[in-house]
Amino acid sequence: MDGCVIEHDYIYFTSKLKSLDPNEYDFSRMFYLDRENWIYHDLNWDVVSCCLLPERDGEKRRYCALSMQGDVELEYLGGVDVEKIEGAGTYEGVGAVKQIKEIAGTLYVCGDQGQVYKRSAPDKWVHMDEGLLDTNISATALDLNGIDGNHEHDVYVVGYHGRIFHRNAAGWSELDSPTNLHLERVCCVSEEEVYICGNEGTLLKGNVDGFSVHRLDDFKEHFWDVEWFDGKLYIASLVGLFVFDGEEIVAVETGLDPDIGGYRLDARDGVLWSFGVDDLAFFDGKKWHRVVHPDNQ
């Protein structure tokens, strides 16, 4: 469902059991793959996103998992903290949350009804969605799928109907969008270079000053994630991976047989990992490698 790179040979990801109906059970199995060692623990949560919070100011690095209901698990060497984002979730809150993201050493979360939160201190999540949050659930509400930024005064959120918002020191503003298709994820390479992906092969490139559209002709699959690696933008779809060279979107030739399907991407420490619905694979800059999950053999 999602994953993150901790080190070049160390990853963390969330998965579900195919035998359990996600509409009936809140369940996720969290895996670590440390070199060739598989470690897992189960959560009675519907985990939708995870990320790495690097070591900073003497605090240990943390491996972060977010549930749809606003539960946050922060695991670290020697312990685990569990936090709850008050007001988030479909059970007792205003709506589901969708992504957790580390931006400049701080955790942020976005979700439906225009929810955006910032972790200002341990177990303290504060709203930073003034002007966005709509507690009246309706078909026209702002549903946010993705968040990224370069620092706290340069943050983007994207969501349904092609909507894009940017936050600077003065607050949020809606940006002109060249599409009305749903947008899924945003990747900030720098203040000048921002990429957004979405439905029907939509890829946007630009920044707060405007975005251009790049598409694959006759491609109707959705782009679910974008990640910058080794000077190139990689794009994930369920039918395969793509790369954008600044002008064209072309399919990635992994050399794997059968080829992999993608869903989420993450890069760090010299490797790019693809976390697909049924595939795990990584690229070391020279060659793609498939990783077979022992529970799926």
C-alpha positions in Angstrom: 0.0 0.0 0.0 2.9 2.4 0.7 6.5 2.2 1.7 9.7 4.2 2.4 13.4 3.7 2.1 15.4 3.9 5.4 18.8 2.9 4.0 19.9 1.5 0.7 19.3 -2.1 2.0 16.6 -1.3 4.5 12.9 -0.5 3.8 9.6 -0.1 5.7 6.2 -0.7 4.1 2.6 -1.4 4.8 0.5 -4.2 3.4 -2.8 -5.9 3.6 -4.0 -9.6 3.7 -5.9 -10.4 0.5 -8.2 -12.7 2.4 -9.5 -9.8 4.5 -12.1 -7.4 3.1 -10.8 -3.9 3.9 -14.4 -2.7 4.0 -15.1 -5.0 6.9 -11.8 -5.0 8.8 -9.2 -2.4 9.8 -6.0 -4.3 9.5 -2.5 -3.7 8.2 0.7 -5.7 8.4 3.8 -3.5 8.7 7.0 -5.0 7.3 10.7 -4.2 7.6 13.1 -5.7 5.1 16.6 -5.3 6.6 19.0 -6.7 4.1 17.5 -10.2 3.8 15.7 -10.2 7.2 11.9 -9.9 7.2 10.3 -8.4 10.4 6.7 -7.5 10.8 4.0 -6.5 13.3 0.2 -6.2 12.8 -1.9 -3.1 13.5 -5.7 -3.0 13.8 -5.6 0.1 11.6 -6.2 0.8 7.9 -2.7 2.2 7.2 -2.7 4.3 4.1 0.7 6.0 4.2 4.1 5.8 5.8 7.3 7.8 5.7 10.7 8.2 7.4 11.4 11.0 9.9 15.2 11.2 9.9 17.3 11.7 13.0 17.4 15.4 14.0 18.4 17.4 17.1 19.4 14.3 19.0 16.1 12.5 18.4 16.3 9.0 16.9 14.9 8.5 13.4 11.4 7.3 13.4 9.4 5.1 11.0 6.0 6.6 10.7 2.7 5.0 9.7 -0.7 6.8 9.3 -4.1 5.2 9.4 -7.1 6.5 7.6 -8.6 7.4 11.0 -5.7 9.6 12.0 -3.7 7.1 14.1 0.0 7.6 13.9 2.6 5.0 14.9 6.2 6.3 15.3 8.5 3.4 15.8 12.2 3.8 16.6 15.1 1.7 17.8 14.1 0.7 21.3 10.5 1.8 21.3 7.3 3.0 19.7 5.0 6.0 20.3 1.3 6.0 19.2 -0.4 9.3 18.6 -3.9 10.4 17.5 -4.7 13.3 15.3 -7.8 14.8 16.9 -10.6 15.5 14.5 -9.3 13.2 11.7 -11.0 10.0 10.5 -14.3 8.8 9.3 -15.4 7.3 12.6 -15.3 10.3 14.8 -13.7 13.0 12.7 -14.4 15.1 9.6 -13.0 12.6 7.1 -10.2 10.2 6.1 -6.6 11.3 6.0 -4.5 10.2 3.0 -0.8 10.9 3.3 1.9 11.5 5.9 5.0 13.3 4.7 8.3 14.6 6.2 9.1 18.2 5.1 12.2 19.8 6.4 12.3 17.6 9.5 8.6 18.0 10.4 5.7 15.7 9.8 2.6 16.8 7.9 -0.7 15.1 7.0 -3.4 15.9 4.5 -6.8 14.4 3.9 -10.5 14.8 3.0 -12.5 17.9 3.7 -9.4 20.0 3.3 -7.6 18.7 6.3 -3.9 19.6 6.8 -2.0 19.0 10.0 1.4 19.7 11.3 3.2 17.8 14.1 4.4 20.8 16.1 5.7 18.6 19.1 5.5 15.0 20.3 1.8 14.0 20.4 0.7 17.5 19.3 -0.9 17.8 15.8 -2.2 21.3 14.9 -4.4 22.4 12.1 -2.7 24.4 9.3 -5.8 24.3 7.0 -7.3 27.7 7.6 -9.4 28.5 4.6 -9.3 24.9 3.4 -11.0 22.9 6.1 -14.7 22.3 5.5 -16.5 20.3 8.2 -19.7 20.0 6.2 -19.3 16.8 4.3 -20.5 17.3 0.8 -19.8 16.2 -2.8 -18.1 19.5 -3.4 -15.8 19.4 -0.4 -12.0 19.7 -1.0 -10.5 16.2 -0.8 -6.7 16.2 -0.6 -4.6 13.2 -1.6 -1.0 14.4 -1.6 1.3 16.9 0.2 4.9 17.9 -0.2 7.1 20.9 0.2 10.6 22.4 0.5 10.0 24.0 3.9 7.2 25.2 6.0 6.6 28.3 3.9 6.6 26.4 0.6 4.1 23.6 0.9 1.8 22.1 -1.8 -1.4 20.0 -1.5 -3.3 18.4 -4.4 -6.5 16.6 -4.7 -9.8 15.9 -6.5 -10.9 17.8 -9.6 -7.4 19.0 -10.3 -7.2 21.4 -7.4 -3.8 22.6 -6.2 -3.0 24.8 -3.2 0.2 26.4 -2.1 1.1 27.7 1.3 3.7 30.5 2.0 4.3 32.6 5.0 1.0 34.5 4.4 -1.1 31.3 4.2 -2.9 29.2 1.6 -3.8 30.2 -2.0 -5.3 28.2 -4.8 -3.2 27.9 -7.9 -4.5 27.9 -11.5 -4.7 24.2 -12.5 -4.5 23.1 -16.2 -6.7 20.0 -15.4 -9.9 19.0 -13.7 -8.8 15.3 -13.3 -8.1 14.0 -9.8 -4.5 14.5 -8.6 -2.8 12.0 -6.4 0.7 13.0 -5.4 3.1 15.9 -5.5 6.9 15.9 -5.5 8.9 19.0 -4.8 12.4 18.8 -6.3 13.2 22.4 -5.5 11.3 25.7 -5.2 11.4 26.0 -9.0 10.7 22.4 -9.9 7.5 20.7 -8.7 5.7 17.7 -10.2 2.2 16.5 -9.7 0.6 13.2 -11.0 -3.0 12.1 -11.3 -5.7 10.3 -13.2 -5.5 9.2 -16.8 -1.8 9.7 -17.1 -1.7 13.3 -16.0 1.6 14.8 -15.2 2.1 18.5 -14.3 5.4 20.3 -14.1 5.9 23.8 -12.7 5.7 25.7 -9.4 3.6 28.4 -7.7 3.9 30.5 -10.9 2.1 27.9 -13.1 2.0 24.3 -14.4 2.3 22.7 -17.8 0.6 19.5 -18.7 2.5 16.4 -20.0 0.6 13.3 -21.1 0.9 9.9 -22.8 -1.3 9.7 -25.8 -4.2 7.3 -25.4 -3.1 6.3 -21.9 -6.0 5.9 -19.6 -4.4 4.4 -16.5 -3.8 6.5 -13.5 -0.4 7.8 -12.3 -0.3 7.1 -8.5 3.1 8.5 -7.5 6.1 10.5 -8.6 9.6 10.4 -7.2 12.9 12.2 -8.1 15.9 9.9 -8.4 19.3 10.4 -9.9 18.3 13.4 -11.9 15.1 12.0 -13.4 11.4 11.9 -12.5 9.9 8.4 -12.1 6.2 7.8 -12.3 4.2 4.8 -11.0 1.1 3.2 -12.6 -0.5 -0.1 -11.9 0.6 -1.3 -15.4 4.3 -0.3 -15.1 6.8 2.5 -14.3 7.6 5.5 -16.4 10.3 8.1 -16.5 10.1 11.8 -17.6 13.1 13.4 -19.1 11.7 16.9 -19.1 10.1 16.6 -22.5 8.6 13.1 -22.9 7.1 10.3 -20.7 8.5 6.9 -21.6 8.1 3.4 -20.2 10.9 2.2 -17.9 12.5 -1.0 -19.3 13.2 -2.9 -16.1 14.5 -6.0 -17.7 12.4 -8.1 -15.3 10.1 -10.9 -16.5 7.3 -10.5 -15.9 7.5 -6.8 -15.7 6.4 -5.0 -12.5 3.4 -2.9 -11.7 3.8 0.1 -9.5 1.8 2.1 -7.0 4.1 4.1 -4.6 7.7 5.1 -4.9 10.4 6.3 -2.6 14.1 7.1 -3.0 17.0 7.6 -0.6 20.6 6.6 -0.1 21.2 5.7 -3.7 18.2 3.5 -4.4 14.7 3.9 -5.8 12.1 1.5 -4.5 8.8 0.7 -6.2 6.0 -0.6 -3.9 3.4 -2.1 -6.2 0.2 -3.8 -5.3 1.8 -7.2 -6.0 5.4 -6.3 -6.7 8.4 -5.1 -4.8 11.4 -3.9 -6.8 14.3 -1.5 -6.5 16.7 0.3 -8.9 20.3 0.9 -7.8 21.0 3.3 -10.7 22.3 0.5 -12.9 19.9 -2.4 -12.7 16.4 -3.2 -11.5 16.0 -6.0 -8.9 12.8 -7.8 -8.0 12.2 -8.8 -4.3 9.8 -11.7 -3.8 7.8 -11.4 -0.6 8.0 -14.7 1.3 4.2 -14.6 2.1 3.5 -14.5 -1.6 5.7 -17.4 -2.8 
